[in-house]
Amino acid sequence: MKIAFWSNVRGRSGVTTNMVCISALASIAGAGKAVLLENHYSCNNIANIVLPGEQVELLKESGRYYNREGMEYVLKGLYSGKNGEELLRHAAMPLLYTSMYYLPQSYIINKEVFNYEFSLVYKKLFNILEIFSDNVFIDTERNENLSSNAILTEADLVVVNLVQDKVALNEFFENYSSIKEKSVYLIGAYQPELLFNYRRICYEYHIPRDRIGIIPYNIELSEAMSEGRILQFLNRNYEKAPGRENDYFMRHCKKSSMMVRKNLINLRKRKKEEATENYIKNFKPFIL
């Protein structure tokens, strides 16, 4: 299944953080193999929050993933007609005891070149990734990216990352009706004391409670992200989080992860039913 994480605002909704939290908790809970990637070049990418600083520097210096085995290695290989599964085995970095993988970006690639190359082979890439893993989580840039619109169209589920701001909320619900039917929602860096809290957003924008979750603001999470240790933070607090703030964060983060998982389960069930119906409709019995 392809799950696109996206927001109509840049830099405020926590798209990357939210995606890592949701996918990591799903993997810890045994929801299957996940792979994470971005469809855009960014200095502040997934690697910066899932890998400790010294490991990121080592990768940059050695060039192991960034030149020979990173995302660009896969894109160029697919474009050249190489075996996709073999490319992924070389390129994907295992995380969380191999229940989660990350396709890292190049450290030296030109942003425009990356976006262009991604747009050329993203369909082939996603086909292979869906064979490689149960769930493909895509950190998707806003619509000016060449492949973002296509990814939002083809994704099985779009996780729209909202902010607690009336202008940004209105802008999404007035202008992006085309993806609302297959969307669920996350409010990132959530602060319950703000005017546009969870209940008000649900009420004003008619969002069913089973299609929205929150990722609360948490100081310790922010510190873990800055050190590249977000996975360790989530793993450490998963069973029993010490302190009221961490307990509050983990309870709602788990709940949001389960919300995404339940919607994916319903989608899989619907797809299976549709496939069965199409088979029955097109079935022509062999008559001697």
N, C-alpha and C positions, 0 to 999 in steps of 0.2 A: 504494500500500500504506500502511496506517495502522500506525505503530509507536508504541506507548505506553511511555514511560519512567515507572516507578513504583517506589515503595518502601514497605514496611510501617513504616519508621521515618522520623521527620521530622528534617531538618537534619543528618544524619550520613552519609548514603550518597552524597551528591554527584550527585543525579539530574540537575540542570540542567547541571552541568559535564560529566558523562559523556555526556549527550545531545549537547551541542555538540561534544565531541571526536569521538564516533562519526560523527555526521552530516557534520562538516567534513572528516574524513579520507576518508569515502566520496565526498564531492563532489570533493575534490582528486584522488582516484583515478579520477574519471570515471564514477561509478556512477549518474549521472542527476541531475535537478533535485530539490532538496529544499526543503521549507518547514518552518519551526519555529514553534511557538506553545505557549502555556500555556493550560490550561483553568481557571486560577485567578488571582486577583489577588495580586500579591506585590511588595513594595518591592524585594526582591533578585531581579529577574527576569533573563531572558536578555539583555536590553539592557545590563544592568550589566556583563556579562562579554564581550560581543561589540562594544560601542561604547565608544570612549574617552570619559572623563568629560566633556570639553568638548562632545562631540557630543550626549551625553545631555542636558546642560543646555540646549544650543541647541534641541533638540527640545521640551523642556519649555517654554522661553520662547516659542518661535514657535507652539507648539500644532499644528504641521504634521501630525505623525502622531498626537499625543495627543488631538486634538479632531476633526479633519476626516478623517483618513485612517488611524486606528489600528484595533485590533480592534473597539472599540465602534462605529465607523463601519460596519464590515462586518456586525456582529451586527444593528444597527438596520436597515441596508439590506436584509438578507435577510428580517427580520421584516416589513418593509414591502413585500416582493415585488420588489425591484429586481434587476437583472441581476448575478448573483454574480461572473461572470468580470470584468466591468467594475469591480466593487467591489474585487476583489483587485488589479487592475492599479494602482489608486490607492493601495491600503493596504500592499501587501507591500514591505518594504525589501530591496533587493538586497544580498547579501553575496558575497564570494569570486567576483567577476567574473560575477555573475548565475547562478552554478550553485547558489546557496543563497539562500533568502529568509526573512525573519522578519516575523511579524505582531505589531507592538508593542502594548503595553497602554496604556490611558489613564493619565495621571498623576493625574487628579482623581476617577476613578470610585470609587464606593462598592463595597466588596468584595462585599457581599451582592447588590447590584444586578447586578454583573458576573457572579457565579456563576449567578444566576437567568436572566439574558438568554442566557448561554452554553447553559444546559440546554435552553432553548426551541428553539434553531435549530442545535444542533451537528451533527445528521444532515445537514441541508442544507449546512452549512459544509463538512463533510468530503467530501461528494459533489463539491462544486465544487473543493476543494483537490486531490482525486485527479485531476481533469481538468487542473488548473493545473500539477501537479508529479508526478514519479514516486514520491516518498516523502514522507509527511506524518509528521513527528516531533512527538509531543505530550508535553510535560512535564506529567504528570498528578498532581494532588494526592491525598492519602490519601482514603479512602472517605467521609469526612464531606461531601465536595463533592458537589453535586447531580448532576453529570454524570460523575463518576469511575467509578462502577460500570458505567454504560452504555458508557463508552469502553473500559474493560478487557474488557467482553464483546464489543464489536464490533471491537476492534483485530485486525488480522491477526497481529501479533506483539507480545508484551508483554516488554519488557526490564526484568526485576526487578533492582533495585539493592540488593545485599546489603552488610551491614557485618560486620566480623570480630568478632562478639559472639555467644556461644552463646544467650543469652536471645532476642535479636532473630531469629536464625536459626531457632530452634525455633518461635518465634511464627509466622513465615511458613510453614514447612513443615507445621505442624500445623493451620493455619487457612485457608490459601488454596489448597486443592487444586484448586479450580475453574479456576484460570488456569494451573496448572503445565504442562498439555499443550501450550499454545502459548507457553510462556515460554522465554526464554534469560536468562542471568544475567551481571551485571557486579559485580565487587567494587571499589567506589570507594575512592579514597585508600588503595590497597593497600599494606600493610607486610608483607613476607615473614617478618620475625622474630617476628610475633605468633603465639600458639598456634593460632588458627584460620586457618591459611594456606590457600592455594589447594588443595593436595593433600588436606588434612584435610577441607575443606568438600566437595570432590568425593566423598570416601570416605564420610563420615558421612551425607550427604544424597543419595547415589546420583545425582549429576549427571554426565551424559556429558560428556567433555572437549570435544566439539564444540558444546556449548551453554553454555559458561561462559568468561568472559574477565576480565581485570583491567585497571584503570586505576591505575597506580602513583602513590603520593604523590610530588609533585615541587614543590620550593620555587619554582623559576622559573615554573612554571605558575601557582602561587598568586599570585605577584606580577603576572603578566600579567593574571590574572583581575581583580585589584583595580584595575588600570588600564584595564580594558575592552579588552585587546589579546590575548585568547586566540587569535583566528584568526590574527593575525600571528605569534604564538609557534608555532602548529602549522604554518603555511605555511613559516616560516623553518627549522624543524627537519625538515621532511618528507623531503627528499632525503638529507641528511647532518646528523645532530645532533651538535654539538660537545660533548664532555664525556661521561663515563661515565653520569651520572645522566640526562641528556637522551636519550642513546642508548637506555638501558634503558626509559625512559618511552615513547619513540616506537615502539620495537619491539613492546612489548606493547599499546600503544594501536592500532597498525596491525593487529595480530593480532586484537584484540577487534573492531575495525571490520569486518574480513574475516569474522569469525565471524557477526556480525549479517547481513552481506550474503549469505553462503552460505545462511543459514536463510531469508532473504527469497527468494532464487533458488529454493530447494526449494519454498517456499510457492507462488510463481508457477507453477512447473511442475505442482504438484499441482492448483491451481485450473484450469489449462488442461486437464489430463487429465479432471477432473471435469466441466467444461463440455462437453468432447467426448463423454464418456460419456452425459451427460444429453441432448445433442442427438441422438445415435444412438438412445437409448432412446425418445425422444418423436417421432422422425422418422416421418412417415406418407407413404409415396410416393403421388404423384398417379397414379391409374389412370383411363384413359379408359373 
